[in-house]
Amino acid sequence: QVQLVESGGGLVQAGGSLRLSCAASGNIFSTNVMGWYRQAPGKQRELVASLTSGGTTNYADSVKGRFTISRDNAKNTVYLQMNSLKPEDTDKYYCKLTNLRQGAEWYAYWGQGTQVTVSS
């Protein structure tokens, strides 16, 4: 079992910045992917950014150049630095950790989510 604790959401004006954190604990495989997803009410959850334990990143086109994902493997923590925030970035943001085995997804875990609201 893996536990994910998110923090850092809140209310910010357009153009502002926020930093989300997600600390993982439990049965974390040495090879894994940590990432951030977001979901608005009535919509599907979508990838914002992900980062493998090996350092490979993946970003949604809508956040490229504005958001940066990073991680501290020693602390099993992933961060999402969000700059130049726009009202359309308003969503609930979820942390996800996927354990990998032999390159394939073994099991995925989700955090409870943290709300990000960007006012215009």
C-alpha positions, 0 to 999 in steps of 0.5 A: 500500500502507498499513501500520498499526501498533497499540499500547496493548493489554494487561491491565486490571481491570474499570472501568479504562482503556486507550488504543489507537493506530494509526499509518498510513503509505503511500498514504493518500487524503485522504478516508478512514475509520479505525476499530477493530474487535474479534474474539473467537475463533470470532466475526465481526469487529465494528465498535467505532468509526470516524472519517472524515477529515471528522470523522464518528464511528460507535460500536457501541451497546455502547461508546457513552459509554465509548469515544472515537475520535479522530484526528490527521490530521497524523500519520495516527494514530487513537486509541481511549480505552476507559474503564469497561472490562468483561470482555466488552470482552476481544477482539483489537482491529484497526485498519482504514483505508479509502481513499475515492474519490468517496465510495465505498470504494476499498480497505481495510487492516487492522492485525495486531491488539492484544489487550485483556483485562479481568479481573473 
